[in-house]
């Protein structure tokens, strides 16, 4: 029943053969999760990442940028000093 429910949510049609296959696979996955639940993790410190993280941000540096005229130069439509785009919200 779970396989049919997930297939319905995903809007995909499954044959009976596929349902049986996915049902077996799901059963195997859930059995493995049960095995993992048996592990004693009392001495394992909780972590959010397997690898150590470092700050990858760069320093902000002031650089010259495009003028408004340069930025709008190839715009298909513009209105004064702004890009003009089709209205999508009524």
C-alpha positions in Angstrom: 0.0 0.0 0.0 2.9 2.4 0.7 4.3 1.9 -2.7 1.0 2.7 -4.4 0.6 5.8 -2.2 4.1 7.1 -3.1 3.5 6.4 -6.7 0.2 8.3 -6.6 2.0 11.3 -5.0 4.7 11.1 -7.7 2.0 10.8 -10.3 3.6 7.7 -11.8 1.9 4.5 -12.8 3.6 1.2 -11.8 2.9 -2.2 -13.1 2.2 -5.1 -10.7 5.8 -6.3 -11.3 7.3 -2.9 -10.4 5.1 -2.7 -7.3 6.3 -6.1 -6.1 10.0 -5.1 -6.8 9.8 -1.8 -5.0 7.9 -3.4 -2.1 10.8 -5.9 -1.7 13.3 -3.1 -1.9 11.5 -1.0 0.7 11.3 -4.0 3.0 15.0 -4.5 2.7 15.7 -0.8 3.4 13.5 -0.8 6.5 15.2 -4.0 7.7 18.6 -2.4 7.4 17.4 0.7 9.3 16.2 -1.6 12.1 19.7 -3.1 12.1 21.2 0.4 12.4 18.9 1.2 15.3 20.5 -1.7 17.3 23.9 0.0 17.3 25.1 1.6 20.5 25.9 5.2 19.7 26.1 6.4 23.3 29.9 7.2 23.0 29.5 8.9 19.5 29.4 12.6 19.5 26.6 14.1 17.4 27.9 16.0 14.4 26.3 17.9 11.5 28.9 17.1 8.9 31.3 14.2 8.3 34.1 16.5 7.1 35.4 19.5 9.0 34.1 22.8 7.8 36.0 26.0 7.3 34.9 29.4 6.4 34.9 29.7 2.7 33.8 33.4 2.5 36.2 35.8 0.8 36.8 39.3 1.9 34.6 41.9 0.3 36.6 44.1 -2.0 35.4 47.1 -3.8 35.6 46.7 -7.6 34.3 48.8 -10.4 30.9 47.8 -11.8 28.8 48.5 -14.8 27.1 51.8 -15.2 23.3 51.8 -15.5 23.7 52.5 -19.2 26.1 49.6 -19.7 23.8 47.2 -17.8 20.8 48.1 -19.8 22.6 48.3 -23.1 21.4 44.8 -24.3 18.2 44.7 -22.4 15.3 43.7 -24.7 13.0 46.2 -22.9 13.8 49.0 -20.5 11.9 51.7 -18.7 14.0 54.8 -17.7 16.8 53.2 -15.6 15.3 49.8 -15.0 14.7 46.5 -16.8 11.2 46.1 -18.1 9.7 42.6 -17.8 6.2 41.2 -18.6 3.8 41.3 -15.7 3.2 37.8 -14.3 1.1 38.6 -11.3 -2.4 40.0 -11.7 
